[in-house]
């Protein structure tokens, strides 16, 4: 029988919990995919949070219960976003997201599937990822991106249970609180022509990552110089 004296006097925080479970990244697309999602959504998040109060986790742990070993009480989504929380705690970047320290649940968690998706759809109480995100983390949106099938399932938390979210006419999934849509885009990013999980705005415009924005700006500048020269104006003299 456990006595009161055997319980910890204080619960561990993000600096005291492991930031990795020691597993390998499953394929070379995972890290570029996370970077693409983060870079392209950041301009939107800066508009939503002019005070800078938001956090993005990339393959970072969400601790939802205290266990021994600690890693058993955590899930590490490939990508997640938490609104209205400081990105820095105690003067350092977060090492993990600890639910018993926080009062805000992640708004959306995303998993990139390399296998058959059974792990990501596991509803076993206290063990399965699906159950943990639905019942313990209670993230309003949960996305399962199957790389090999170029498909995404998005679930929305309704009355405490996940309901499959239907796609809109563009084949995208509206994430209404963020004012964006989530879907699959086939194209070249980081020297790889693959299906990528991407964001669009509510008008269906693709949200660009940093290098894509730079390339577009250069193309627009080149076009402007060409138009000026056609009018007999040398751009360098302006």
C-alpha positions in Angstrom: 0.0 0.0 0.0 1.3 3.4 -1.0 1.6 5.9 1.9 1.4 9.6 1.7 5.2 9.9 2.4 6.0 7.9 -0.7 4.5 10.5 -3.1 6.9 13.1 -4.5 6.8 16.4 -2.6 6.9 18.3 -5.9 6.1 17.3 -9.5 9.0 17.5 -12.0 9.0 20.3 -14.6 10.2 20.4 -18.2 13.9 20.7 -17.1 13.7 17.5 -15.1 12.0 15.2 -17.5 13.7 13.4 -20.5 13.4 15.3 -23.7 13.9 12.2 -25.9 12.9 8.5 -25.7 16.0 7.6 -27.7 14.2 6.3 -30.8 15.4 7.1 -34.3 13.6 9.4 -36.7 11.7 7.0 -39.0 12.7 8.6 -42.3 14.5 11.6 -43.8 11.3 13.5 -44.7 10.2 13.9 -41.0 12.5 16.9 -40.1 12.0 18.8 -43.3 8.2 18.2 -43.0 8.2 19.7 -39.5 10.3 22.7 -40.6 8.0 23.3 -43.6 4.9 23.4 -41.3 6.5 25.7 -38.8 8.1 28.2 -41.3 4.9 28.5 -43.3 2.5 29.0 -40.3 4.7 31.4 -38.3 3.5 34.6 -40.1 -0.1 33.6 -39.3 0.7 32.8 -35.7 2.5 36.2 -35.3 -0.8 37.8 -36.4 -2.8 35.7 -34.0 -0.3 36.3 -31.2 1.2 39.8 -31.5 2.5 39.3 -27.9 4.4 36.2 -29.1 2.7 34.0 -26.6 2.6 30.6 -28.4 4.7 27.5 -28.6 5.4 24.9 -31.3 6.7 21.5 -30.6 8.5 19.3 -33.2 9.0 15.7 -32.1 8.9 17.0 -28.5 7.3 15.2 -25.6 3.9 16.0 -24.1 3.9 14.7 -20.5 0.4 13.9 -19.4 1.0 11.6 -16.4 3.8 10.8 -13.9 5.2 7.3 -14.5 8.3 5.3 -13.9 10.2 5.6 -16.2 9.0 9.1 -17.1 8.9 8.4 -20.8 6.0 6.1 -20.4 3.8 9.0 -19.4 4.5 11.1 -22.5 3.7 11.1 -26.2 5.9 13.0 -28.7 3.8 14.2 -31.7 5.8 15.0 -34.8 4.4 18.5 -34.7 2.0 20.4 -32.3 1.0 24.0 -31.5 -0.1 25.5 -28.2 -1.7 29.0 -28.2 -1.4 31.6 -25.5 1.6 30.1 -23.6 5.1 31.5 -23.3 7.6 29.9 -25.7 10.3 30.2 -23.0 10.1 29.0 -19.4 12.5 29.9 -16.6 14.8 31.7 -19.1 15.2 28.7 -21.4 13.4 27.1 -24.4 11.0 24.4 -23.4 12.4 20.9 -23.5 8.9 19.3 -23.4 5.3 20.3 -22.6 4.2 19.2 -19.2 0.5 19.1 -18.8 0.5 19.3 -15.0 2.5 22.6 -15.3 0.1 24.1 -17.9 -3.5 25.0 -18.1 -3.7 25.2 -22.0 -3.9 22.1 -24.1 -2.2 21.9 -27.5 -4.7 23.1 -30.1 -3.5 20.6 -32.8 -1.2 17.6 -32.8 0.1 16.0 -35.9 1.6 12.5 -36.4 3.6 11.5 -39.5 2.9 7.8 -40.2 5.7 5.6 -41.6 4.1 2.2 -40.9 0.5 1.1 -41.2 -1.0 3.8 -38.9 -2.0 1.3 -36.2 0.0 3.0 -33.5 -1.5 6.4 -34.3 -5.1 5.0 -34.3 -4.6 3.0 -31.1 -7.6 3.7 -28.7 -6.3 1.5 -25.9 -7.0 3.4 -22.6 -3.9 4.9 -21.0 -1.7 3.4 -23.8 -2.8 4.2 -27.3 -1.8 7.5 -28.9 -5.4 8.1 -30.2 -6.7 7.7 -26.6 -4.1 9.8 -25.0 -4.6 12.8 -27.4 -8.4 12.5 -27.1 -8.9 11.7 -23.4 -5.8 12.9 -21.6 -4.2 15.7 -23.7 -7.6 16.7 -25.2 -6.2 18.5 -28.2 -9.1 19.9 -30.2 -7.6 18.7 -33.5 -5.6 15.6 -34.3 -4.1 14.9 -37.7 -2.7 11.6 -38.9 -0.6 12.1 -42.1 0.2 8.9 -44.0 3.3 9.7 -46.0 3.2 6.5 -48.2 -0.5 7.0 -49.1 -0.3 10.8 -49.5 -3.3 11.2 -47.3 -4.3 12.9 -44.1 -7.1 12.2 -41.6 -8.1 15.1 -39.3 -10.1 14.6 -36.2 -12.0 17.3 -34.2 -12.8 16.9 -30.5 -16.6 17.1 -30.1 -18.3 16.4 -26.8 -15.1 14.8 -25.5 -14.7 12.4 -28.4 -12.8 12.6 -31.7 -15.0 13.0 -34.8 -13.5 12.6 -38.3 -13.5 16.1 -39.9 -14.7 16.2 -43.5 -12.6 17.8 -46.2 -13.9 21.0 -47.9 -14.3 21.5 -51.7 -10.5 22.0 -52.1 -9.8 18.7 -50.3 -8.5 20.6 -47.3 -9.4 20.5 -43.6 -10.3 23.8 -42.0 -8.6 24.5 -38.7 -11.0 27.3 -37.8 -9.3 28.7 -34.6 -6.1 29.2 -36.6 -7.9 30.6 -39.7 -6.1 28.1 -42.0 -6.6 24.8 -43.8 -4.5 21.7 -43.8 -4.0 19.4 -46.8 -1.5 17.6 -49.1 0.7 19.4 -51.7 2.8 17.6 -54.3 5.9 19.5 -55.1 9.6 20.2 -54.5 10.9 21.2 -51.1 14.4 20.8 -49.7 15.5 19.2 -52.9 12.8 16.5 -52.7 9.7 16.2 -55.0 7.2 14.5 -52.6 3.7 14.9 -51.2 4.0 17.3 -48.3 1.6 18.3 -45.5 0.9 22.0 -46.0 -1.1 25.0 -44.8 -3.4 27.2 -46.9 -5.3 30.3 -45.9 -9.1 30.3 -45.9 -9.1 31.6 -49.5 -7.1 28.6 -50.6 -3.7 30.3 -51.0 -0.8 28.2 -50.2 1.2 29.5 -47.2 4.9 29.7 -48.2 8.0 28.7 -46.2 10.9 31.1 -45.8 12.9 30.0 -48.8 9.7 29.9 -50.9 8.9 33.5 -49.9 12.4 34.6 -50.8 12.2 32.9 -54.2 8.8 34.5 -54.9 10.1 38.0 -53.9 13.0 37.6 -56.3 10.7 36.5 -59.1 8.5 39.5 -58.5 11.5 41.8 -58.4 12.8 40.4 -61.7 9.4 40.9 -63.3 9.2 44.5 -62.0 12.6 45.3 -63.5 11.6 43.8 -66.8 8.4 45.9 -66.9 10.3 49.1 -66.0 12.9 48.5 -68.8 10.0 47.9 -71.2 8.9 51.4 -70.3 12.3 52.8 -70.9 13.2 53.1 -67.2 16.4 51.7 -65.9 15.6 50.2 -62.5 19.1 51.0 -61.1 18.5 54.7 -61.5 15.5 54.7 -59.3 
